[in-house]
């Protein structure tokens, strides 16, 4: 087994969540952080890698950053890749498929780049293991490449399925908010162990579940597996210890409460089902109710991802809904509200100017988070 040597890790995130992710990485012991748009690189070891996969609620995945170099020709790409220490992480039986992207670079053909990178890794591993053929029937070590302005960066993906796939949302309604985005908004709202949170249009319950995870200190990756758990290069004890620590850190005494409402009885059933799968069903009360009956109590935080045009309702219908929402919500210091929508004139229909706005992306959709907390 390999010693717990230092490694460079990299976590992509949704644009606008870099500051939240940065705080999370420091909390799990990441060092020497380098923050760029949509991703953060940091130093750690295999235990940090395991904790990152389990704990980072706003990261999209956890990558090992093998190295960067400039390449304007296929020969430079080949030699640059061949110089990287793949044998440190990839065994002679392991599978190592290649995928990636290229932006504003001389090397723009993705299939050609994939082919060259694959050949270079094979040559490197041939030399390391003294064999000429690789069956690739072992655990998968997904190689990812990013080429931007002729700078090539090579990664190994340790997560497998994206980290937003916590394992609780098998199904969703028509316009779900991504789990990683919901977690970031929950963090910005400063949900605590004794918070009361509400969602008047709970959909599949993502805001409420992510708030429960935050309040009760539940690692969001605790109920799923990661591709690097199958790697022989990482001792099982590392994963077992990281999971045991995460279980010990759950705040089982937290007074957190969550209330969700939706006009659609299917959404109510879906939220209840997802909350049970997430292990927080006992903390959520979900009821079928129209927005016109919603009343926010003092000392609570309301989250909302209201439907909008283009995806679920005609834009005019969405605007009427924002107006009704504004009639029911009366934000103040005791009743903070966090509402995300791509509608640029939301405040006009809601009838109240936000204390703060923040540009965020729900997948590829540019949104604004309207924050009311004064």
TORKOL-4160 file (C-alpha; in steps of 0.2 Angstrom, whole numbers, padded with zeros to 4 digits, m for minus):
374
<pt num="1" X="0000" Y="0000" Z="0000"/>
<pt num="2" X="0006" Y="0018" Z="m0004"/>
<pt num="3" X="0010" Y="0030" Z="0010"/>
<pt num="4" X="m0001" Y="0045" Z="0013"/>
<pt num="5" X="0010" Y="0056" Z="0002"/>
<pt num="6" X="0005" Y="0074" Z="m0002"/>
<pt num="7" X="m0006" Y="0075" Z="m0018"/>
<pt num="8" X="m0013" Y="0090" Z="m0027"/>
<pt num="9" X="m0032" Y="0090" Z="m0028"/>
<pt num="10" X="m0044" Y="0100" Z="m0038"/>
<pt num="11" X="m0063" Y="0103" Z="m0036"/>
<pt num="12" X="m0074" Y="0111" Z="m0049"/>
<pt num="13" X="m0089" Y="0120" Z="m0043"/>
<pt num="14" X="m0103" Y="0130" Z="m0050"/>
<pt num="15" X="m0099" Y="0148" Z="m0054"/>
<pt num="16" X="m0102" Y="0159" Z="m0040"/>
<pt num="17" X="m0099" Y="0146" Z="m0026"/>
<pt num="18" X="m0080" Y="0148" Z="m0025"/>
<pt num="19" X="m0080" Y="0157" Z="m0009"/>
<pt num="20" X="m0092" Y="0144" Z="m0001"/>
<pt num="21" X="m0082" Y="0129" Z="m0007"/>
<pt num="22" X="m0065" Y="0138" Z="m0002"/>
<pt num="23" X="m0072" Y="0138" Z="0016"/>
<pt num="24" X="m0077" Y="0120" Z="0015"/>
<pt num="25" X="m0060" Y="0114" Z="0009"/>
<pt num="26" X="m0051" Y="0123" Z="0023"/>
<pt num="27" X="m0062" Y="0115" Z="0035"/>
<pt num="28" X="m0057" Y="0097" Z="0030"/>
<pt num="29" X="m0039" Y="0102" Z="0030"/>
<pt num="30" X="m0035" Y="0107" Z="0012"/>
<pt num="31" X="m0019" Y="0118" Z="0011"/>
<pt num="32" X="m0012" Y="0130" Z="m0002"/>
<pt num="33" X="m0028" Y="0134" Z="m0010"/>
<pt num="34" X="m0028" Y="0142" Z="m0027"/>
<pt num="35" X="m0045" Y="0149" Z="m0032"/>
<pt num="36" X="m0050" Y="0152" Z="m0050"/>
<pt num="37" X="m0067" Y="0154" Z="m0059"/>
<pt num="38" X="m0076" Y="0138" Z="m0056"/>
<pt num="39" X="m0063" Y="0128" Z="m0048"/>
<pt num="40" X="m0051" Y="0127" Z="m0033"/>
<pt num="41" X="m0035" Y="0117" Z="m0032"/>
<pt num="42" X="m0027" Y="0112" Z="m0015"/>
<pt num="43" X="m0014" Y="0101" Z="m0006"/>
<pt num="44" X="m0019" Y="0086" Z="0004"/>
<pt num="45" X="m0016" Y="0067" Z="0006"/>
<pt num="46" X="m0027" Y="0052" Z="0003"/>
<pt num="47" X="m0037" Y="0055" Z="0019"/>
<pt num="48" X="m0041" Y="0073" Z="0013"/>
<pt num="49" X="m0046" Y="0065" Z="m0004"/>
<pt num="50" X="m0059" Y="0054" Z="0006"/>
<pt num="51" X="m0065" Y="0068" Z="0017"/>
<pt num="52" X="m0067" Y="0079" Z="0001"/>
<pt num="53" X="m0078" Y="0067" Z="m0007"/>
<pt num="54" X="m0088" Y="0064" Z="0009"/>
<pt num="55" X="m0090" Y="0082" Z="0015"/>
<pt num="56" X="m0089" Y="0095" Z="0001"/>
<pt num="57" X="m0107" Y="0100" Z="m0002"/>
<pt num="58" X="m0103" Y="0112" Z="m0016"/>
<pt num="59" X="m0090" Y="0103" Z="m0026"/>
<pt num="60" X="m0095" Y="0095" Z="m0042"/>
<pt num="61" X="m0081" Y="0081" Z="m0040"/>
<pt num="62" X="m0064" Y="0078" Z="m0033"/>
<pt num="63" X="m0049" Y="0077" Z="m0045"/>
<pt num="64" X="m0031" Y="0072" Z="m0042"/>
<pt num="65" X="m0021" Y="0086" Z="m0052"/>
<pt num="66" X="m0007" Y="0076" Z="m0060"/>
<pt num="67" X="0001" Y="0091" Z="m0069"/>
<pt num="68" X="0000" Y="0105" Z="m0081"/>
<pt num="69" X="0011" Y="0110" Z="m0097"/>
<pt num="70" X="0010" Y="0120" Z="m0113"/>
<pt num="71" X="0006" Y="0111" Z="m0129"/>
<pt num="72" X="0003" Y="0118" Z="m0146"/>
<pt num="73" X="0007" Y="0102" Z="m0156"/>
<pt num="74" X="0002" Y="0084" Z="m0153"/>
<pt num="75" X="0021" Y="0080" Z="m0150"/>
<pt num="76" X="0021" Y="0092" Z="m0136"/>
<pt num="77" X="0005" Y="0085" Z="m0129"/>
<pt num="78" X="0012" Y="0067" Z="m0130"/>
<pt num="79" X="0028" Y="0071" Z="m0122"/>
<pt num="80" X="0020" Y="0082" Z="m0108"/>
<pt num="81" X="0007" Y="0068" Z="m0104"/>
<pt num="82" X="0021" Y="0054" Z="m0104"/>
<pt num="83" X="0031" Y="0064" Z="m0091"/>
<pt num="84" X="0017" Y="0063" Z="m0078"/>
<pt num="85" X="0018" Y="0049" Z="m0064"/>
<pt num="86" X="0003" Y="0039" Z="m0069"/>
<pt num="87" X="0010" Y="0023" Z="m0061"/>
<pt num="88" X="0008" Y="0031" Z="m0044"/>
<pt num="89" X="m0011" Y="0030" Z="m0046"/>
<pt num="90" X="m0014" Y="0017" Z="m0060"/>
<pt num="91" X="m0010" Y="m0001" Z="m0058"/>
<pt num="92" X="m0006" Y="m0013" Z="m0072"/>
<pt num="93" X="m0023" Y="m0020" Z="m0073"/>
<pt num="94" X="m0033" Y="m0004" Z="m0070"/>
<pt num="95" X="m0044" Y="0004" Z="m0083"/>
<pt num="96" X="m0040" Y="0022" Z="m0088"/>
<pt num="97" X="m0052" Y="0029" Z="m0101"/>
<pt num="98" X="m0049" Y="0047" Z="m0106"/>
<pt num="99" X="m0061" Y="0062" Z="m0108"/>
<pt num="100" X="m0060" Y="0081" Z="m0108"/>
<pt num="101" X="m0062" Y="0097" Z="m0117"/>
<pt num="102" X="m0052" Y="0110" Z="m0126"/>
<pt num="103" X="m0055" Y="0129" Z="m0127"/>
<pt num="104" X="m0046" Y="0143" Z="m0137"/>
<pt num="105" X="m0032" Y="0131" Z="m0141"/>
<pt num="106" X="m0022" Y="0125" Z="m0156"/>
<pt num="107" X="m0026" Y="0107" Z="m0151"/>
<pt num="108" X="m0045" Y="0108" Z="m0153"/>
<pt num="109" X="m0050" Y="0090" Z="m0159"/>
<pt num="110" X="m0056" Y="0081" Z="m0144"/>
<pt num="111" X="m0055" Y="0064" Z="m0152"/>
<pt num="112" X="m0037" Y="0067" Z="m0157"/>
<pt num="113" X="m0032" Y="0074" Z="m0140"/>
<pt num="114" X="m0040" Y="0058" Z="m0132"/>
<pt num="115" X="m0030" Y="0047" Z="m0143"/>
<pt num="116" X="m0014" Y="0055" Z="m0141"/>
<pt num="117" X="m0016" Y="0056" Z="m0122"/>
<pt num="118" X="m0021" Y="0038" Z="m0121"/>
<pt num="119" X="m0005" Y="0033" Z="m0131"/>
<pt num="120" X="0006" Y="0043" Z="m0120"/>
<pt num="121" X="m0001" Y="0035" Z="m0104"/>
<pt num="122" X="0001" Y="0018" Z="m0111"/>
<pt num="123" X="0019" Y="0021" Z="m0116"/>
<pt num="124" X="0022" Y="0028" Z="m0098"/>
<pt num="125" X="0014" Y="0013" Z="m0090"/>
<pt num="126" X="0023" Y="0001" Z="m0102"/>
<pt num="127" X="0040" Y="0007" Z="m0096"/>
<pt num="128" X="0034" Y="0007" Z="m0077"/>
<pt num="129" X="0028" Y="m0011" Z="m0077"/>
<pt num="130" X="0038" Y="m0019" Z="m0091"/>
<pt num="131" X="0023" Y="m0025" Z="m0100"/>
<pt num="132" X="0017" Y="m0021" Z="m0118"/>
<pt num="133" X="m0002" Y="m0025" Z="m0116"/>
<pt num="134" X="m0015" Y="m0018" Z="m0104"/>
<pt num="135" X="m0031" Y="m0028" Z="m0102"/>
<pt num="136" X="m0039" Y="m0014" Z="m0092"/>
<pt num="137" X="m0051" Y="m0025" Z="m0083"/>
<pt num="138" X="m0048" Y="m0018" Z="m0065"/>
<pt num="139" X="m0055" Y="m0003" Z="m0056"/>
<pt num="140" X="m0058" Y="0013" Z="m0067"/>
<pt num="141" X="m0047" Y="0027" Z="m0065"/>
<pt num="142" X="m0055" Y="0041" Z="m0076"/>
<pt num="143" X="m0042" Y="0052" Z="m0084"/>
<pt num="144" X="m0049" Y="0070" Z="m0088"/>
<pt num="145" X="m0040" Y="0083" Z="m0098"/>
<pt num="146" X="m0043" Y="0102" Z="m0099"/>
<pt num="147" X="m0034" Y="0112" Z="m0113"/>
<pt num="148" X="m0037" Y="0131" Z="m0111"/>
<pt num="149" X="m0027" Y="0143" Z="m0121"/>
<pt num="150" X="m0014" Y="0130" Z="m0125"/>
<pt num="151" X="m0011" Y="0125" Z="m0107"/>
<pt num="152" X="m0015" Y="0106" Z="m0104"/>
<pt num="153" X="m0020" Y="0100" Z="m0086"/>
<pt num="154" X="m0022" Y="0082" Z="m0083"/>
<pt num="155" X="m0033" Y="0075" Z="m0069"/>
<pt num="156" X="m0039" Y="0058" Z="m0062"/>
<pt num="157" X="m0057" Y="0058" Z="m0056"/>
<pt num="158" X="m0059" Y="0051" Z="m0039"/>
<pt num="159" X="m0078" Y="0053" Z="m0037"/>
<pt num="160" X="m0086" Y="0044" Z="m0052"/>
<pt num="161" X="m0104" Y="0050" Z="m0053"/>
<pt num="162" X="m0104" Y="0069" Z="m0049"/>
<pt num="163" X="m0105" Y="0074" Z="m0031"/>
<pt num="164" X="m0122" Y="0082" Z="m0033"/>
<pt num="165" X="m0128" Y="0064" Z="m0034"/>
<pt num="166" X="m0130" Y="0061" Z="m0015"/>
<pt num="167" X="m0141" Y="0046" Z="m0017"/>
<pt num="168" X="m0157" Y="0053" Z="m0010"/>
<pt num="169" X="m0165" Y="0060" Z="m0026"/>
<pt num="170" X="m0169" Y="0046" Z="m0038"/>
<pt num="171" X="m0183" Y="0056" Z="m0046"/>
<pt num="172" X="m0186" Y="0074" Z="m0047"/>
<pt num="173" X="m0199" Y="0086" Z="m0053"/>
<pt num="174" X="m0198" Y="0097" Z="m0069"/>
<pt num="175" X="m0187" Y="0111" Z="m0063"/>
<pt num="176" X="m0175" Y="0104" Z="m0049"/>
<pt num="177" X="m0162" Y="0114" Z="m0041"/>
<pt num="178" X="m0145" Y="0106" Z="m0041"/>
<pt num="179" X="m0140" Y="0099" Z="m0024"/>
<pt num="180" X="m0123" Y="0107" Z="m0025"/>
<pt num="181" X="m0131" Y="0124" Z="m0028"/>
<pt num="182" X="m0144" Y="0122" Z="m0015"/>
<pt num="183" X="m0131" Y="0118" Z="m0002"/>
<pt num="184" X="m0121" Y="0134" Z="m0007"/>
<pt num="185" X="m0137" Y="0144" Z="m0005"/>
<pt num="186" X="m0140" Y="0136" Z="0012"/>
<pt num="187" X="m0122" Y="0140" Z="0017"/>
<pt num="188" X="m0125" Y="0158" Z="0012"/>
<pt num="189" X="m0140" Y="0159" Z="0023"/>
<pt num="190" X="m0131" Y="0153" Z="0038"/>
<pt num="191" X="m0142" Y="0138" Z="0043"/>
<pt num="192" X="m0137" Y="0132" Z="0060"/>
<pt num="193" X="m0141" Y="0117" Z="0071"/>
<pt num="194" X="m0156" Y="0126" Z="0079"/>
<pt num="195" X="m0163" Y="0134" Z="0063"/>
<pt num="196" X="m0181" Y="0133" Z="0056"/>
<pt num="197" X="m0182" Y="0133" Z="0037"/>
<pt num="198" X="m0196" Y="0133" Z="0025"/>
<pt num="199" X="m0199" Y="0131" Z="0007"/>
<pt num="200" X="m0217" Y="0136" Z="0000"/>
<pt num="201" X="m0214" Y="0127" Z="m0016"/>
<pt num="202" X="m0203" Y="0112" Z="m0011"/>
<pt num="203" X="m0203" Y="0102" Z="m0027"/>
<pt num="204" X="m0192" Y="0087" Z="m0023"/>
<pt num="205" X="m0186" Y="0094" Z="m0007"/>
<pt num="206" X="m0168" Y="0098" Z="m0011"/>
<pt num="207" X="m0167" Y="0114" Z="m0001"/>
<pt num="208" X="m0175" Y="0106" Z="0014"/>
<pt num="209" X="m0164" Y="0091" Z="0014"/>
<pt num="210" X="m0148" Y="0101" Z="0010"/>
<pt num="211" X="m0152" Y="0112" Z="0025"/>
<pt num="212" X="m0155" Y="0097" Z="0036"/>
<pt num="213" X="m0138" Y="0090" Z="0031"/>
<pt num="214" X="m0130" Y="0107" Z="0035"/>
<pt num="215" X="m0139" Y="0110" Z="0052"/>
<pt num="216" X="m0136" Y="0092" Z="0058"/>
<pt num="217" X="m0118" Y="0091" Z="0051"/>
<pt num="218" X="m0121" Y="0076" Z="0040"/>
<pt num="219" X="m0108" Y="0073" Z="0027"/>
<pt num="220" X="m0118" Y="0074" Z="0010"/>
<pt num="221" X="m0108" Y="0059" Z="0003"/>
<pt num="222" X="m0111" Y="0047" Z="0017"/>
<pt num="223" X="m0124" Y="0037" Z="0008"/>
<pt num="224" X="m0115" Y="0034" Z="m0008"/>
<pt num="225" X="m0099" Y="0026" Z="m0015"/>
<pt num="226" X="m0085" Y="0034" Z="m0025"/>
<pt num="227" X="m0075" Y="0026" Z="m0039"/>
<pt num="228" X="m0058" Y="0028" Z="m0030"/>
<pt num="229" X="m0065" Y="0017" Z="m0016"/>
<pt num="230" X="m0061" Y="0003" Z="m0028"/>
<pt num="231" X="m0043" Y="0008" Z="m0031"/>
<pt num="232" X="m0030" Y="m0003" Z="m0023"/>
<pt num="233" X="m0018" Y="0012" Z="m0021"/>
<pt num="234" X="m0029" Y="0019" Z="m0007"/>
<pt num="235" X="m0030" Y="0008" Z="0008"/>
<pt num="236" X="m0048" Y="0003" Z="0013"/>
<pt num="237" X="m0044" Y="0009" Z="0031"/>
<pt num="238" X="m0043" Y="0027" Z="0025"/>
<pt num="239" X="m0061" Y="0026" Z="0018"/>
<pt num="240" X="m0067" Y="0017" Z="0034"/>
<pt num="241" X="m0059" Y="0030" Z="0045"/>
<pt num="242" X="m0066" Y="0045" Z="0036"/>
<pt num="243" X="m0084" Y="0037" Z="0036"/>
<pt num="244" X="m0082" Y="0033" Z="0054"/>
<pt num="245" X="m0077" Y="0050" Z="0058"/>
<pt num="246" X="m0091" Y="0058" Z="0048"/>
<pt num="247" X="m0104" Y="0047" Z="0057"/>
<pt num="248" X="m0097" Y="0052" Z="0074"/>
<pt num="249" X="m0098" Y="0071" Z="0069"/>
<pt num="250" X="m0117" Y="0070" Z="0066"/>
<pt num="251" X="m0126" Y="0082" Z="0078"/>
<pt num="252" X="m0140" Y="0070" Z="0083"/>
<pt num="253" X="m0147" Y="0083" Z="0096"/>
<pt num="254" X="m0149" Y="0097" Z="0084"/>
<pt num="255" X="m0166" Y="0106" Z="0086"/>
<pt num="256" X="m0167" Y="0110" Z="0067"/>
<pt num="257" X="m0184" Y="0109" Z="0059"/>
<pt num="258" X="m0190" Y="0110" Z="0041"/>
<pt num="259" X="m0207" Y="0113" Z="0034"/>
<pt num="260" X="m0211" Y="0111" Z="0015"/>
<pt num="261" X="m0227" Y="0115" Z="0005"/>
<pt num="262" X="m0232" Y="0112" Z="m0013"/>
<pt num="263" X="m0248" Y="0113" Z="m0022"/>
<pt num="264" X="m0244" Y="0097" Z="m0031"/>
<pt num="265" X="m0247" Y="0081" Z="m0021"/>
<pt num="266" X="m0234" Y="0072" Z="m0032"/>
<pt num="267" X="m0221" Y="0084" Z="m0026"/>
<pt num="268" X="m0226" Y="0082" Z="m0008"/>
<pt num="269" X="m0224" Y="0063" Z="m0009"/>
<pt num="270" X="m0208" Y="0065" Z="m0019"/>
<pt num="271" X="m0201" Y="0076" Z="m0005"/>
<pt num="272" X="m0206" Y="0064" Z="0009"/>
<pt num="273" X="m0198" Y="0050" Z="m0001"/>
<pt num="274" X="m0182" Y="0059" Z="m0004"/>
<pt num="275" X="m0181" Y="0065" Z="0014"/>
<pt num="276" X="m0182" Y="0047" Z="0020"/>
<pt num="277" X="m0169" Y="0041" Z="0008"/>
<pt num="278" X="m0158" Y="0055" Z="0014"/>
<pt num="279" X="m0160" Y="0050" Z="0032"/>
<pt num="280" X="m0168" Y="0066" Z="0038"/>
<pt num="281" X="m0187" Y="0062" Z="0036"/>
<pt num="282" X="m0190" Y="0064" Z="0054"/>
<pt num="283" X="m0184" Y="0083" Z="0053"/>
<pt num="284" X="m0196" Y="0087" Z="0039"/>
<pt num="285" X="m0214" Y="0091" Z="0039"/>
<pt num="286" X="m0222" Y="0092" Z="0022"/>
<pt num="287" X="m0239" Y="0097" Z="0017"/>
<pt num="288" X="m0250" Y="0100" Z="0002"/>
<pt num="289" X="m0254" Y="0119" Z="0002"/>
<pt num="290" X="m0256" Y="0133" Z="m0011"/>
<pt num="291" X="m0244" Y="0148" Z="m0009"/>
<pt num="292" X="m0259" Y="0159" Z="m0004"/>
<pt num="293" X="m0260" Y="0150" Z="0013"/>
<pt num="294" X="m0241" Y="0152" Z="0017"/>
<pt num="295" X="m0236" Y="0162" Z="0032"/>
<pt num="296" X="m0218" Y="0163" Z="0037"/>
<pt num="297" X="m0215" Y="0163" Z="0056"/>
<pt num="298" X="m0202" Y="0173" Z="0065"/>
<pt num="299" X="m0185" Y="0167" Z="0068"/>
<pt num="300" X="m0185" Y="0156" Z="0052"/>
<pt num="301" X="m0177" Y="0156" Z="0035"/>
<pt num="302" X="m0187" Y="0153" Z="0019"/>
<pt num="303" X="m0179" Y="0146" Z="0003"/>
<pt num="304" X="m0188" Y="0146" Z="m0014"/>
<pt num="305" X="m0184" Y="0141" Z="m0032"/>
<pt num="306" X="m0201" Y="0146" Z="m0040"/>
<pt num="307" X="m0206" Y="0140" Z="m0057"/>
<pt num="308" X="m0202" Y="0152" Z="m0071"/>
<pt num="309" X="m0206" Y="0153" Z="m0090"/>
<pt num="310" X="m0197" Y="0143" Z="m0103"/>
<pt num="311" X="m0196" Y="0128" Z="m0092"/>
<pt num="312" X="m0213" Y="0126" Z="m0083"/>
<pt num="313" X="m0225" Y="0140" Z="m0084"/>
<pt num="314" X="m0227" Y="0154" Z="m0097"/>
<pt num="315" X="m0217" Y="0169" Z="m0091"/>
<pt num="316" X="m0233" Y="0179" Z="m0087"/>
<pt num="317" X="m0239" Y="0165" Z="m0076"/>
<pt num="318" X="m0222" Y="0165" Z="m0067"/>
<pt num="319" X="m0223" Y="0184" Z="m0065"/>
<pt num="320" X="m0241" Y="0182" Z="m0057"/>
<pt num="321" X="m0234" Y="0169" Z="m0045"/>
<pt num="322" X="m0219" Y="0181" Z="m0040"/>
<pt num="323" X="m0232" Y="0194" Z="m0036"/>
<pt num="324" X="m0242" Y="0181" Z="m0025"/>
<pt num="325" X="m0226" Y="0176" Z="m0017"/>
<pt num="326" X="m0222" Y="0194" Z="m0013"/>
<pt num="327" X="m0239" Y="0196" Z="m0005"/>
<pt num="328" X="m0236" Y="0181" Z="0007"/>
<pt num="329" X="m0218" Y="0184" Z="0011"/>
<pt num="330" X="m0213" Y="0199" Z="0022"/>
<pt num="331" X="m0194" Y="0198" Z="0024"/>
<pt num="332" X="m0185" Y="0205" Z="0039"/>
<pt num="333" X="m0171" Y="0201" Z="0051"/>
<pt num="334" X="m0181" Y="0188" Z="0059"/>
<pt num="335" X="m0188" Y="0181" Z="0043"/>
<pt num="336" X="m0175" Y="0180" Z="0030"/>
<pt num="337" X="m0178" Y="0174" Z="0012"/>
<pt num="338" X="m0167" Y="0167" Z="m0001"/>
<pt num="339" X="m0175" Y="0166" Z="m0018"/>
<pt num="340" X="m0167" Y="0160" Z="m0034"/>
<pt num="341" X="m0173" Y="0163" Z="m0052"/>
<pt num="342" X="m0167" Y="0167" Z="m0069"/>
<pt num="343" X="m0180" Y="0181" Z="m0071"/>
<pt num="344" X="m0170" Y="0198" Z="m0071"/>
<pt num="345" X="m0185" Y="0208" Z="m0065"/>
<pt num="346" X="m0190" Y="0197" Z="m0051"/>
<pt num="347" X="m0189" Y="0211" Z="m0038"/>
<pt num="348" X="m0202" Y="0221" Z="m0048"/>
<pt num="349" X="m0215" Y="0208" Z="m0047"/>
<pt num="350" X="m0211" Y="0202" Z="m0030"/>
<pt num="351" X="m0213" Y="0220" Z="m0024"/>
<pt num="352" X="m0197" Y="0221" Z="m0013"/>
<pt num="353" X="m0179" Y="0225" Z="m0017"/>
<pt num="354" X="m0167" Y="0212" Z="m0011"/>
<pt num="355" X="m0154" Y="0217" Z="0002"/>
<pt num="356" X="m0141" Y="0208" Z="m0009"/>
<pt num="357" X="m0140" Y="0199" Z="m0026"/>
<pt num="358" X="m0128" Y="0186" Z="m0031"/>
<pt num="359" X="m0126" Y="0179" Z="m0049"/>
<pt num="360" X="m0126" Y="0160" Z="m0048"/>
<pt num="361" X="m0129" Y="0146" Z="m0061"/>
<pt num="362" X="m0141" Y="0132" Z="m0060"/>
<pt num="363" X="m0133" Y="0120" Z="m0072"/>
<pt num="364" X="m0131" Y="0131" Z="m0087"/>
<pt num="365" X="m0145" Y="0143" Z="m0083"/>
<pt num="366" X="m0139" Y="0160" Z="m0077"/>
<pt num="367" X="m0149" Y="0165" Z="m0061"/>
<pt num="368" X="m0149" Y="0178" Z="m0048"/>
<pt num="369" X="m0150" Y="0174" Z="m0029"/>
<pt num="370" X="m0161" Y="0187" Z="m0021"/>
<pt num="371" X="m0156" Y="0188" Z="m0003"/>
<pt num="372" X="m0168" Y="0197" Z="0010"/>
<pt num="373" X="m0161" Y="0197" Z="0028"/>
<pt num="374" X="m0163" Y="0215" Z="0035"/>
